[in-house]
């Protein structure tokens, strides 16, 4: 079995950002999968019947998906 050790100097901004990206990778993958595969199905009925508020609904759903997957966007920017 191979092992890898990754070191971060959390006092450096770039290393802290990389550390946060590394720790959020699985959540980001799950969030992007949910957005790309399931979001359209969840809101398609709403978009067909009433365009009023559809954009708000889309962004609300995206925010919920990111939150459900512990993707902390503020830490990644």
C-alpha positions as CSV (number, residue, x, y, z in Angstrom):
1,X,0.0,0.0,0.0
2,X,1.3,3.4,-0.9
3,X,1.0,6.4,1.3
4,X,1.2,10.1,0.6
5,X,1.8,12.9,3.0
6,X,0.7,16.3,2.0
7,X,2.0,19.3,4.0
8,X,0.4,22.7,4.3
9,X,1.7,25.8,5.9
10,X,-1.6,27.2,7.1
11,X,0.0,30.5,7.8
12,X,0.3,31.1,4.1
13,X,-2.9,32.2,2.3
14,X,-2.3,30.0,-0.7
15,X,-1.6,26.9,1.4
16,X,-4.7,27.6,3.5
17,X,-6.8,27.9,0.4
18,X,-5.3,24.6,-1.0
19,X,-6.0,22.9,2.3
20,X,-9.7,24.0,2.2
21,X,-10.0,22.9,-1.4
22,X,-8.5,19.5,-0.5
23,X,-10.8,19.0,2.5
24,X,-13.9,20.0,0.5
25,X,-13.2,17.9,-2.6
26,X,-15.7,15.2,-1.9
27,X,-18.5,17.6,-1.0
28,X,-17.8,19.6,-4.2
29,X,-18.0,16.5,-6.3
30,X,-21.3,15.5,-4.7
31,X,-22.7,19.0,-5.1
32,X,-21.7,19.3,-8.7
33,X,-23.1,15.8,-9.5
34,X,-26.4,16.8,-7.8
35,X,-26.5,20.0,-9.8
36,X,-25.7,18.4,-13.1
37,X,-27.9,15.3,-12.8
38,X,-30.8,16.1,-10.5
39,X,-31.4,19.8,-10.2
40,X,-33.1,20.0,-13.6
41,X,-35.6,17.3,-12.7
42,X,-36.4,19.0,-9.4
43,X,-37.3,22.4,-10.9
44,X,-38.5,21.5,-14.4
45,X,-42.2,21.4,-13.3
46,X,-41.9,24.8,-11.6
47,X,-40.3,26.4,-14.7
48,X,-43.0,25.0,-17.0
49,X,-46.0,26.2,-14.9
50,X,-44.7,29.5,-13.6
51,X,-41.7,31.5,-14.6
52,X,-42.2,34.0,-11.8
53,X,-39.6,33.2,-9.2
54,X,-37.9,30.5,-11.1
55,X,-34.5,32.0,-11.0
56,X,-34.8,32.5,-7.2
57,X,-35.8,28.8,-6.9
58,X,-32.8,27.7,-9.0
59,X,-30.3,29.6,-6.8
60,X,-32.0,28.5,-3.6
61,X,-31.7,24.8,-4.7
62,X,-28.1,25.3,-5.6
63,X,-27.3,26.9,-2.2
64,X,-29.1,24.0,-0.5
65,X,-27.1,21.4,-2.4
66,X,-23.8,23.1,-1.6
67,X,-24.8,23.4,2.1
68,X,-25.9,19.7,2.2
69,X,-22.5,18.7,0.9
70,X,-20.6,21.0,3.3
71,X,-19.1,23.1,0.5
72,X,-18.1,26.3,2.1
73,X,-17.7,28.7,-0.9
74,X,-16.5,31.5,1.3
75,X,-13.4,29.5,2.4
76,X,-12.6,28.6,-1.2
77,X,-12.3,32.1,-2.7
